[in-house]
Amino acid sequence: MGEWSEYFEDFPEENSANYVNGRFDPKGAEALRTAEAKLRRDQGKLDAEIRAIVQKHRTPAPDKK
């Protein structure tokens, strides 16, 4: 018996990752995954930039003794 990846290569309609809005659309599903990955990368860069700005403008904490 082969690997799951081999099975899905032979029967792509059985792979739930190839469905978009309940319709079999492997190209659309791949495009959606690519767009979501790009969005996550872009959001991560923006979050890092916001953290840097906040850190730069944060007032220093008073020394505790």
N, C-alpha and C positions, 0 to 999 in steps of 0.2 A: 504494500500500500504506500502511496506517495505522500508527500507533504501537502498541507493545506494550500500552500501557495500554488502548487502544481494543479490542484483541483480547481482553484479559482481561475487559473489561466485557461483551463479547458472549459469551464462553465462560468463565465463572468456574470451571467444573470443570477447566479446563486449568491454572489457577494453583495451583502447589504450596503457596502460602501459605494457601490455603483449606481445607487438610486438617489434621485433628487426629486423631492416632493411626491414620492410614491411612484415615480416613473423611472424605468431603466434608462439611464443616460450616463454611461461611463465617462465620456468626454466632459460633460457638464459637471459631473461629480469631481473630476480631477481639477477643472478650472475653479470650482468652489473651494476645494482644499487649498489650492495655490493662493487664491485671494485671501482666504482666512489666515494662512501662514504669513503672508505679507502684512496683513493688518496687525497680527500679533507682534511681528518684528518692529513695525513702525510705532506701535503703541509702547513697546518696551523702550525704544529710543526716546520717545517723548516723556515717558515717566522718569527716565534717568536725567533728562534735561531739567525737568521740574524739580526733582530732588536736589540737583546741583544749585539751582536758583534759590530754592528755599534755604539750603544750607549756607549759601553765600550771604543772604540777607537776614538770617536769624540772629537775634541778639545773643551775645555770649551769656552763658549761665553764670550766676554768681558763684564764687568759690565757697564750698562747704567745708566746715571745720569739724 
